[in-house]
Amino acid sequence: NEAGLAGAAAGGARRGVPLCALSVDLHVVDCAARMVMVQEFVNRSGEPLEATYAFPTVASCTISGLKLRIDDRTITGVVKPKHQAKQDYAAATAAGYGACLVEKGGEDLLRVRVGEIQPGARVVVELEGALDVQVDATGALRVVVPTEVASRFGLAGRPTEQSEMAAQA
C-alpha cells in the first residue's frame, strides 16, 4: 500500500493523494518528548478532492497543535466542540475554502479530513504533540512515533464522541 490520503471527488470517485515527504522532529527533555510530524501530499488529479487519512498515535501521545498548509495558505487548528467543528468544516468546504477536521478515532488513532484540495495543490499537514519517553530493560530511552496505520485501524470505524480540532482559512 502506498502511504497517502484517500481522496474523493465530487461524484464520489476515489482518488489517491500520495505522500511526497515525511519528517519527524523530536526534542526529548527528561521523561517527555515534543514531536512535530510533517507530512506533505500533492493532489495530482484533475479535480478538487476531499481527502481523508488516518494518523496513528500512541496512547501516551497528546496532540497539541495542527497546522495545514495548502499551497501558500496556512490554516491553524482550533479545538472546538464536535458539533461546531463539523458545522464549520462543512460550511468552509461548501464555500470552496480549504479546511481540515481532525477526529479522535479511538485511543491511538486520529482521522484527518482535508477539504477542497484543488488540482495540483500541495498540502502539508503538521501535527504537534507530546509523548512519554519510555526506559527499556537496558536503561536506554525509547520514544515510539508511529508513522504507518496498521490494518487493524481501517477507515471504516467511527470517531469517538470527543472534541475535535477544526480550522478554516
C-alpha positions in Angstrom: 0.0 0.0 0.0 1.2 3.5 -0.9 1.0 5.9 2.0 -1.1 8.9 1.4 -4.5 10.5 1.6 -7.6 8.7 0.3 -9.4 11.4 -1.7 -12.9 11.5 -3.0 -14.0 13.7 -5.9 -17.5 15.4 -6.2 -19.0 12.3 -7.8 -17.6 10.1 -5.1 -14.9 8.6 -7.2 -11.9 7.6 -5.1 -8.5 9.2 -5.9 -5.2 8.6 -4.1 -3.2 11.6 -2.9 0.3 10.2 -2.4 2.6 11.0 0.4 5.6 13.0 -1.0 7.6 13.7 2.1 7.6 12.9 5.8 9.7 14.4 8.6 9.6 14.0 12.4 11.4 16.4 14.8 11.7 15.2 18.4 13.0 17.1 21.4 13.4 14.9 24.5 13.5 16.5 27.9 13.6 14.3 31.0 10.7 11.8 30.6 8.8 13.6 27.8 9.3 14.4 24.2 7.9 17.1 22.0 7.1 15.8 18.5 6.4 17.7 15.3 5.5 15.4 12.4 5.1 17.0 8.9 3.5 15.1 6.1 3.4 16.5 2.5 0.9 15.5 -0.2 0.1 16.7 -3.7 -3.3 16.4 -5.5 -2.2 15.1 -8.9 -5.7 14.5 -10.1 -7.5 16.9 -12.3 -10.3 17.8 -9.9 -10.9 19.2 -6.4 -10.8 16.5 -3.7 -11.8 16.0 -0.1 -9.2 13.7 1.4 -9.2 11.5 4.5 -6.3 9.8 6.2 -5.8 8.0 9.5 -2.9 9.1 11.6 -1.7 6.6 14.2 -0.7 7.8 17.7 0.4 6.0 20.8 -1.7 6.0 23.9 0.7 8.4 25.7 0.6 10.9 22.8 -1.3 14.2 23.3 -1.8 16.2 20.2 -1.3 19.9 21.0 -1.3 21.6 17.6 -2.3 21.3 14.0 -1.2 23.4 11.0 -2.4 22.8 7.5 -0.7 24.5 4.5 -2.5 24.3 1.2 0.0 25.9 -1.3 0.6 29.4 0.2 -2.2 29.5 2.8 -1.8 28.3 6.3 -4.7 27.0 8.5 -4.1 26.7 12.2 -6.2 24.2 14.2 -8.6 25.3 16.9 -10.2 22.8 19.4 -13.9 23.1 19.2 -16.9 21.1 20.4 -17.6 18.2 17.9 -20.9 19.6 16.6 -19.4 23.1 16.0 -16.2 21.7 14.4 -18.2 19.6 11.9 -20.5 22.6 11.0 -17.5 24.9 10.5 -15.8 22.3 8.3 -18.9 21.7 6.2 -19.5 25.4 5.7 -15.9 26.1 4.7 -15.7 23.3 2.2 -19.2 24.1 0.8 -18.0 27.7 0.2 -14.9 26.3 -1.6 -12.4 27.1 1.1 -9.7 24.7 2.2 -10.5 23.3 5.7 -9.3 20.5 8.0 -11.1 18.4 10.5 -9.4 16.0 13.0 -11.4 13.4 14.8 -10.3 11.0 17.5 -10.9 7.6 16.1 -10.0 5.6 19.2 -7.3 5.6 21.8 -4.5 5.6 19.3 -5.9 6.9 16.0 -6.7 10.3 14.6 -8.8 10.7 11.4 -7.9 13.8 9.4 -10.2 15.2 6.7 -8.9 17.9 4.4 -11.5 19.6 2.1 -11.3 21.4 -1.2 -7.8 20.4 -2.3 -7.6 21.9 -5.7 -5.8 20.1 -8.6 -2.1 20.4 -8.3 -2.3 21.8 -4.8 0.5 20.9 -2.3 -0.8 20.0 1.2 1.4 20.0 4.2 -0.1 18.6 7.5 1.9 19.4 10.6 0.9 17.7 13.8 2.5 18.7 17.1 2.3 16.6 20.3 3.8 15.4 23.5 4.9 11.8 24.1 6.1 9.9 27.1 9.7 8.7 26.9 10.0 5.0 28.0 13.0 3.4 29.6 13.7 -0.1 28.3 15.2 -3.0 30.3 18.8 -1.8 29.5 18.1 1.7 30.7 18.0 3.2 27.2 15.4 5.8 26.4 12.7 4.8 23.9 10.3 7.0 22.1 7.6 5.5 19.8 6.4 7.6 16.9 4.1 5.5 14.6 4.1 6.6 11.0 2.0 3.9 9.4 -1.6 2.7 10.0 -1.8 -1.0 10.6 -4.7 -2.9 9.1 -6.5 -3.0 12.5 -7.2 0.7 12.2 -9.2 0.5 8.9 -11.0 3.7 7.8 -14.5 2.2 8.4 -14.6 2.8 12.1 -16.4 5.8 13.6 -14.7 8.6 15.5 -15.4 8.7 19.2 -17.6 11.4 20.9 -14.7 13.6 21.9 -13.6 17.1 20.9 -12.1 17.7 17.5 -9.8 20.2 16.0 -11.2 22.2 13.1 -9.8 25.1 11.2 -10.6 27.1 8.1 -8.8 29.7 6.0 
